[in-house]
Amino acid sequence: MENTLLFLSQQDILRCGGEDIALAVETMEKVFALHFQQDYVLPNKSVLRWGDIDSESTIGRINSMPASIGGDFNSVGIKWIASSPKNPQAYGLPRANGLTILNDPDSLVPIAVLDGTLLSAMRTGANSGVAARYLAKKDSEVIGLIGAGVQNRTQLLALLHVMKNIKQIKIADLDLERARKFAEEMKEKTGYPIEVVDSAEEAVRDSDIFVTATVTKKPIVKKEWIKKGSLYLHVGSHECEFDVIETADKVVVDDWEELKHRGVETISIMYAQGLYDGSKIHANLGEVVSGAKTGRESSDEFIYFNSVGLGIQDVALSSVIYKRALENNYGTKLNLYDKPIYV
């Protein structure tokens, strides 16, 4: 057995299809199916922060996400990802920066270290793409986005991949210039014109699908704004008022136990305050993907989807990229040791 591991930079990952949203959505759909089959090991996400939960939106945090997933992936590893809100303005760096380590599933020796920043963003967008495939109206035409950061870029890519009748896209952000830059860049990338709107309310009203991907500390979305039959993809933390969730016809999540453990999302806060009974959740998304639970059943249903993000998603997508890198001889080999000192 070789005593080397493969380092894959973000550029290596791009060469392996790291920005291929179709690949990411297909991979996440398989992950959700394996989640339903319970073919995984998923310890709770561990969060390193300097203060209470609110400190994450100012100082930042680092998440540690170990996982093992079976099926065709048969992969084990960990994502270590930091989020520092000041990075873009202070240092010209992404808000989130991370690494993923993969281990050999048999010997458990480390075999790869990958840039986790791009793949983390891609799998998060792809999660919502899978959700939209099963929970949105097939003839959805209008997308509303709140938050002009990296996350809504991959959200939009995934939604445009799975929804074939989109005619209007709206973007709202507290920073109008940031929203304009988003609209310009994503129009060039997708070919779709994107309308910059003045408020979150405008982004939500009349949208068939709307997404919140922000760092807000106060709820944004109000139930009065929501169109009958829409799908709400909740990506950030406490982004909607409690009654938005209470009035949903269906509530679907990626993993209810992980949401409760993380504790920062609106639905998790409601649960902690005794205001939401987990029995009201219609399904984990894997149940819908696998056909064990229904997805959308009528064009009038308002469906709410919340994803906390799971380590099995990062390990699975990283393993796909790693295999492509091996096939194409991409990456840099690093020596762990010539000969282990102790055996």
Buried (B, 14 or more C-beta within 10 A) or exposed (E): EEEBBBBBBBEBBBBBBBBBBBBBBBBBBBBBBBBBEEBBEBEBBEBEBEEEBEEBBEBBBBBBBBBBBBBEBEBBBBBBBBBBBEBBEEEEEBBBBBBBBBBBBEEEEBBBBBBBBBBBBBBBBBBBBBBBBBBBBEEBBBBBBBBBBBBBBBBBBBBBBBBEEBEBBBBBBBEEEBBBBBBEEBEEEBEBEBBBBEEBBBBBBBBBBBBBBBBBEEBBBBBEBBBEBBBBBBBBBBBBBBEBBBEBBBBBBBBBEBBBBBBBBBBBBBBEEEEBEEEEBBBBBBBBBBEEBEBBEEEEBBBBBBBBBBBBBBBBBBBBBBBBBBEEEBBEEEEEEEEEEEE
